[in-house]
Amino acid sequence: IKKDVSKFKTNNPLLWYLVLLIKNILGYSLIIGLMLSNYPGKYYIEKRFIKIPAVFKSINWLRAKSNKPPIKLRR
């Protein structure tokens, strides 16, 4: 199955990359903001988020760079 390339991306590649960059920065900021805030159910959401394999691997990679032991998930 071939995915169609959007006309916006083909006609305005520089603008498309700028929109993509802004979208990703906003997404990461939202996630970080949610993790720094205090609200009911925060720890449940954090646990669900950390169980995503790519997120879990990234967190442990960052911890290794900081000479911290890896996080171990309890099942």
Secondary structure, 3 states (H helix, E strand, C coil): CCCCCCHHHHHCHHHHHHHHHHHHHHHHHHHHHHHHCCCCCHHHHHHHHHCCHHHHHHHHHHHHHCCCCCCCCCC
